[in-house]
Amino acid sequence: MYMKKPRLDRVSNESELGVWFERESKSQQPASGAEDALNPLAGLSLGAFSSSGKLVGVSLNGSNEPGHIPEMEAKVVNCTNSKFQKILNLLTCVEKEADVFTRFPDVHKILEVRILAVDEAWGGRGIGTKLLDMSRQIAIQNGFPLFRVDCTSHYSARAVAKLGLSCIYTLLYKDHKNQDGSPVFNPAHPHNEVKTYVERIQA
């Protein structure tokens, strides 16, 4: 599948981390195909690049409003990639059970980090934390009243907690099961759960 390379605008140069950061251009067109199920809004996502231009970290961010769950459920049903369908189903389950808009009835839109990833060779340098903090700044700049991160790994949850976000929901992987009662995912320890973190953004 061919995907058009996104247009990026450089937003920060972090010499102490050995990388620079770029934000997706607001003129970027939406992706097509399976990736569209997790397509972020243009101008909200971030990438971290090495001095040679290699992509070493990414924060794919998007916006959600109340009433979006039926659309997520439809994408699960219509997904033709079995592995990706399992991931979409997990995210949909978390979305329904975390029930963020019921917990915060005065909130009508949120900025959420949908995928946060850092190249293993570049781990431990604070790149993930920087991407999260910059994503939070995007939420502030764009008037989002709530910032949300769903953490599927122990390390991402630890990074988010350090930023002061509050955990409002936890799903153990062993409790997310197939129809036969077996766990859908069996990640290695210490990645035992999915956690939803949020932070209210003060106007």
Secondary structure, 3 states (H helix, E strand, C coil): CCCCCCCEEEEEEECCCCEEEEEECCCCCCCCHHHHHHCCCCCCCEEEEECCCCEEEEEEEEEECCCCHHHHHHHHHHCCCHHHHHHHHHHHHHHHHHCHHHHCCCCCCEEEEEEEEECHHHCCCCHHHHHHHHHHHHHHHCCCCEEEEEECCHHHHHHHHHCCCEEEEEEEHHHCECCCCCECCCCCCCCCEEEEEEEECCC
